[in-house]
Amino acid sequence: MAKKKSAAGDVITAPAEKKYMKPSEIVTFGIGLFGVALLTGWMPDYTMTFFADFAFKGQGFDPSRLSAVITSVFGVAGVVGAVCELIIGILVDRTRTSLGKVKPWVGFGAIPLAIVAMLVFMAPNTSSFTVATIWMFVIYALYTAVSCAVESPANCFGALCSPNPSERSSAISIASFLRSVGQSGGQVIIIVVPVIMKALMGQQQYKNAEGQGIDLIISTAVCALGMIIFVMIFFANNEERVPYTTEKVSLLESIKVVFTNKNLLMVSLTKFTGFGRGVYGTVSLYIAVYLLGSKGLKLALMLPMGIGTAVGTLLVNFVLKKFSTKKTYILFCCYGASALAILFFVSRGIGFNKSLIVPFLILNFFCGIQHGNTNVTPNIMIADCVDEMEYKSGKRQEGLAYAGYGLISKIASACTKGFAPFLVYTWSGYEFSKSANVAYATQSDATLNKFLAIYTIIPAIFVILQFVPILFYDMVGEKKERITAALAERRAAAENTVGGTVQEVIDSVEETEREMTDDNVAE
């Protein structure tokens, strides 16, 4: 085992050589993310179809006005989410409890999130378009804010679970894998619940209940309960191990950190430049309806993609052992765009009919592999950016770093959620169902072909745009190794400094700092 000397002359073990986490912690970290994704992973798409197709059916609302309102609802919710990400990030970094800075947010936020998620699918019985509009804006903005207060801190935990970059990368990879499984888990529940309802109610009564979206309400309740249970398992078993600094950071300084740290900004900008790749999620439900025959069969549509995502997560972990995070990210983006383009041309060649089902599902698997990259690699990069920020400023701000990423993610999400309804409900020429007992109206061939484009070629374009900022990311290779070593020496000095302040610890490793000054100036 390689050793090195600290500034005080003590021999210390480099953090990359020491394991901090118990095996069960790695698993329960993933179980916690699984639980959160079990609820939040499918909510946006099904909320959109609930508002459009179920919530106010039979009230005589003008479809074009309803479509415009839904587009605005999700756009505004995205802005609300962006603001909440920054605020919550600051609050997380100011949280000081015996449980840590992240765990209280995740553990104590689970039940409020479950309650608000249930309320999303309980629309008021009103014939007033104004009342319906206000309700949609308020309830979805509230859900967005509460989900941010749980999801964002949960994502931060990867940077706190271990000071060993290799160990935390593996933990983040496994947790990301389980989170992707959780997203599919919600789809399983949406299939199982209707099966049970049909058995208990009969086919005709179930159709009437489905027409009112009752199956969505029950499915949400099941997912919400599961989320609480799995989050509590994480809460009870996991520990934050990276020490946090005690300086208070102002809002202005926080915003400055987010937008002036080049590497963090580049990772965050991938979400903005690639915002259009997410439109496939909205239209996937309608492809399930019109290609496979039921919204419940969205799982059958997405399962091959989910399996591909799981495989992609494992592949990313393998590729990261050979290449840097930067090269890995770019490689998978190029692959993903190619896979989506192939799916588009195959779909256009066959046409939107039953003959397309088998090749569509097979190619969905290969398209899913790219998501392993976007689920894992950015989180590892952000954890590395936290190290870089701590090295340069002496302040460790996981909450703020992930909030910076989340801030731009939510801005991008606002763009996606404004862009996707426009594509699905306006550009495609979608026809709303006017019958209270019919869930979805028949669509024209032109509309169905546009659905295919929204699912494939449009996301492919944005997948290419997504990796452009990463061309300027440089927290890799020798720079990353040297910063990791410097932080290890600083923390070792902190352990050996009785009663020392943070500044005294920094001063004690001044020699190491000077060695890296020239590198920082050069960057």
Salt bridges, closest charged atoms under 4 A:
GLU25 OE1 - ARG241 NH2 2.69
ASP45 OD2 - LYS298 NZ 3.11
GLU85 OE2 - LYS410 NZ 2.84
ASP93 OD1 - LYS101 NZ 3.01
GLU210 OE2 - LYS295 NZ 3.10
ASP215 OD2 - LYS295 NZ 2.92
GLU239 OE1 - ARG241 NH2 3.55
GLU253 OE2 - LYS395 NZ 2.81
ASP384 OD1 - ARG168 NH2 2.89
ASP384 OD2 - LYS480 NZ 3.02
ASP387 OD2 - ARG168 NH2 2.76
ASP387 OD1 - ARG396 NH1 2.91
GLU388 OE2 - LYS392 NZ 3.28
GLU388 OE2 - LYS479 NZ 2.89
GLU390 OE1 - ARG396 NH1 2.55
GLU390 OE1 - ARG491 NH2 2.77
GLU398 OE1 - LYS101 NZ 2.96
GLU398 OE2 - ARG396 NE 2.40
ASP474 OD2 - LYS262 NZ 3.15
ASP474 OD1 - LYS479 NZ 3.24
GLU478 OE2 - ARG482 NE 2.38
GLU510 OE1 - ARG514 NH1 3.37
GLU513 OE2 - ARG490 NH2 2.18
ASP519 OD2 - ARG482 NH1 2.48
GLU523 OE1 - LYS479 NZ 2.93
